[in-house]
Amino acid sequence: MKQSIHPTYGPVVFRDSSAGFAFLTRSTLAGETLSGPGRPRTTIEWEDGNTYPVVDVDISSESHPFWTGASRVVDTAGRVEKFRRRYGSGGNGGAR
């Protein structure tokens, strides 16, 4: 690998502000960069007693409807019937 062209890769806490959920992982946001967002200015003391930079996110697996089971079931049958009423029942290769 070439030296001094890769961003710093280190521990960062990502915090979901809507669910009160946080997790510690590694990211390139841990270091200073010449381009891009750079190191987060806020820090948090984690459960292990160390202080890490924290990135606030709007949505995570704790608040996303797909992962929480709060997703809606879409009425696809109603959409198909609406399409058929508007454009015909089909079955003849697209000709009217």
CYANA upper distance limits for C-alpha pairs under 8 A (distance plus 0.5 A):
  2 LYS  CA      6 HIS  CA      8.45
  7 PRO  CA     28 THR  CA      6.44
  7 PRO  CA     31 GLY  CA      7.31
  7 PRO  CA     32 GLU  CA      8.31
  7 PRO  CA     33 THR  CA      7.18
  8 THR  CA     28 THR  CA      6.03
  8 THR  CA     29 LEU  CA      8.09
  8 THR  CA     30 ALA  CA      6.85
  8 THR  CA     31 GLY  CA      5.31
  8 THR  CA     32 GLU  CA      7.83
  9 TYR  CA     26 ARG  CA      7.00
  9 TYR  CA     27 SER  CA      5.87
  9 TYR  CA     28 THR  CA      4.91
  9 TYR  CA     29 LEU  CA      7.72
  9 TYR  CA     30 ALA  CA      6.48
  9 TYR  CA     31 GLY  CA      7.28
 10 GLY  CA     26 ARG  CA      5.45
 10 GLY  CA     27 SER  CA      6.09
 10 GLY  CA     28 THR  CA      6.98
 10 GLY  CA     29 LEU  CA      8.19
 10 GLY  CA     30 ALA  CA      5.61
 10 GLY  CA     31 GLY  CA      7.80
 11 PRO  CA     24 LEU  CA      7.29
 11 PRO  CA     25 THR  CA      6.05
 11 PRO  CA     26 ARG  CA      4.71
 11 PRO  CA     27 SER  CA      6.77
 11 PRO  CA     30 ALA  CA      6.76
 11 PRO  CA     52 TYR  CA      7.29
 11 PRO  CA     53 PRO  CA      8.30
 12 VAL  CA     24 LEU  CA      6.35
 12 VAL  CA     25 THR  CA      6.10
 12 VAL  CA     26 ARG  CA      6.05
 12 VAL  CA     27 SER  CA      6.65
 12 VAL  CA     29 LEU  CA      7.70
 12 VAL  CA     30 ALA  CA      6.47
 12 VAL  CA     52 TYR  CA      6.29
 12 VAL  CA     53 PRO  CA      5.84
 12 VAL  CA     54 VAL  CA      6.42
 12 VAL  CA     55 VAL  CA      7.87
 13 VAL  CA     22 ALA  CA      7.09
 13 VAL  CA     23 PHE  CA      6.06
 13 VAL  CA     24 LEU  CA      4.88
 13 VAL  CA     25 THR  CA      6.74
 13 VAL  CA     44 ILE  CA      8.26
 13 VAL  CA     52 TYR  CA      6.96
 13 VAL  CA     53 PRO  CA      6.71
 13 VAL  CA     54 VAL  CA      5.14
 13 VAL  CA     55 VAL  CA      6.74
 14 PHE  CA     22 ALA  CA      6.05
 14 PHE  CA     23 PHE  CA      6.06
 14 PHE  CA     24 LEU  CA      6.98
 14 PHE  CA     25 THR  CA      8.12
 14 PHE  CA     54 VAL  CA      6.23
 14 PHE  CA     55 VAL  CA      5.34
 14 PHE  CA     56 ASP  CA      6.44
 14 PHE  CA     57 VAL  CA      7.28
 15 ARG  CA     20 GLY  CA      7.75
 15 ARG  CA     21 PHE  CA      6.32
 15 ARG  CA     22 ALA  CA      4.62
 15 ARG  CA     23 PHE  CA      7.11
 15 ARG  CA     54 VAL  CA      7.34
 15 ARG  CA     55 VAL  CA      6.61
 15 ARG  CA     56 ASP  CA      5.34
 15 ARG  CA     57 VAL  CA      6.46
 16 ASP  CA     20 GLY  CA      6.31
 16 ASP  CA     21 PHE  CA      5.68
 16 ASP  CA     22 ALA  CA      6.52
 16 ASP  CA     56 ASP  CA      6.49
 16 ASP  CA     57 VAL  CA      5.56
 16 ASP  CA     58 ASP  CA      6.35
 16 ASP  CA     59 ILE  CA      6.42
 16 ASP  CA     60 SER  CA      6.59
 16 ASP  CA     62 GLU  CA      8.40
 16 ASP  CA     63 SER  CA      8.39
 17 SER  CA     21 PHE  CA      7.62
 17 SER  CA     56 ASP  CA      6.95
 17 SER  CA     57 VAL  CA      7.06
 17 SER  CA     58 ASP  CA      6.74
 17 SER  CA     59 ILE  CA      8.30
 18 SER  CA     58 ASP  CA      7.08
 18 SER  CA     59 ILE  CA      7.58
 18 SER  CA     63 SER  CA      7.50
 19 ALA  CA     62 GLU  CA      6.84
 19 ALA  CA     63 SER  CA      6.31
 21 PHE  CA     62 GLU  CA      7.38
 26 ARG  CA     30 ALA  CA      8.17
 29 LEU  CA     37 PRO  CA      8.01
 29 LEU  CA     38 GLY  CA      6.30
 29 LEU  CA     39 ARG  CA      5.72
 29 LEU  CA     40 PRO  CA      7.59
 30 ALA  CA     38 GLY  CA      8.11
 30 ALA  CA     39 ARG  CA      5.89
 30 ALA  CA     40 PRO  CA      8.06
 30 ALA  CA     53 PRO  CA      7.40
 31 GLY  CA     38 GLY  CA      6.96
 31 GLY  CA     39 ARG  CA      5.76
 32 GLU  CA     38 GLY  CA      5.44
 32 GLU  CA     39 ARG  CA      5.77
 33 THR  CA     37 PRO  CA      8.05
 33 THR  CA     38 GLY  CA      5.60
 33 THR  CA     39 ARG  CA      8.07
 34 LEU  CA     38 GLY  CA      8.02
 39 ARG  CA     53 PRO  CA      7.77
 40 PRO  CA     53 PRO  CA      6.24
 40 PRO  CA     54 VAL  CA      6.78
 40 PRO  CA     55 VAL  CA      6.82
 41 ARG  CA     53 PRO  CA      7.49
 41 ARG  CA     54 VAL  CA      8.38
 42 THR  CA     53 PRO  CA      6.38
 42 THR  CA     54 VAL  CA      6.31
 42 THR  CA     55 VAL  CA      8.25
 43 THR  CA     51 THR  CA      6.89
 43 THR  CA     52 TYR  CA      5.88
 43 THR  CA     53 PRO  CA      4.71
 43 THR  CA     54 VAL  CA      5.65
 44 ILE  CA     51 THR  CA      5.96
 44 ILE  CA     52 TYR  CA      6.04
 44 ILE  CA     53 PRO  CA      6.83
 44 ILE  CA     54 VAL  CA      6.65
 45 GLU  CA     49 GLY  CA      6.52
 45 GLU  CA     50 ASN  CA      6.14
 45 GLU  CA     51 THR  CA      4.80
 45 GLU  CA     52 TYR  CA      6.92
 46 TRP  CA     50 ASN  CA      6.19
 46 TRP  CA     51 THR  CA      6.57
 46 TRP  CA     52 TYR  CA      7.53
 59 ILE  CA     63 SER  CA      6.21
 59 ILE  CA     64 HIS  CA      6.52
 60 SER  CA     64 HIS  CA      6.29
 61 SER  CA     67 TRP  CA      6.18
 61 SER  CA     68 THR  CA      7.83
 62 GLU  CA     67 TRP  CA      7.48
 62 GLU  CA     68 THR  CA      6.99
 63 SER  CA     67 TRP  CA      7.99
 63 SER  CA     68 THR  CA      6.99
 64 HIS  CA     68 THR  CA      6.62
 65 PRO  CA     69 GLY  CA      6.38
 65 PRO  CA     70 ALA  CA      5.33
 65 PRO  CA     71 SER  CA      5.39
 66 PHE  CA     70 ALA  CA      7.12
 66 PHE  CA     71 SER  CA      6.00
 75 ASP  CA     79 ARG  CA      7.20
 76 THR  CA     80 VAL  CA      6.73
 77 ALA  CA     81 GLU  CA      6.77
 78 GLY  CA     82 LYS  CA      6.64
 79 ARG  CA     83 PHE  CA      6.67
 80 VAL  CA     84 ARG  CA      6.71
 81 GLU  CA     85 ARG  CA      6.63
 82 LYS  CA     86 ARG  CA      6.68
 83 PHE  CA     87 TYR  CA      6.47
 83 PHE  CA     88 GLY  CA      8.16
 84 ARG  CA     88 GLY  CA      5.36
 84 ARG  CA     89 SER  CA      5.34
 84 ARG  CA     90 GLY  CA      7.79
 85 ARG  CA     89 SER  CA      7.44
 88 GLY  CA     96 ARG  CA      8.33
 90 GLY  CA     94 GLY  CA      6.54
 90 GLY  CA     95 ALA  CA      8.40
 92 ASN  CA     96 ARG  CA      8.14
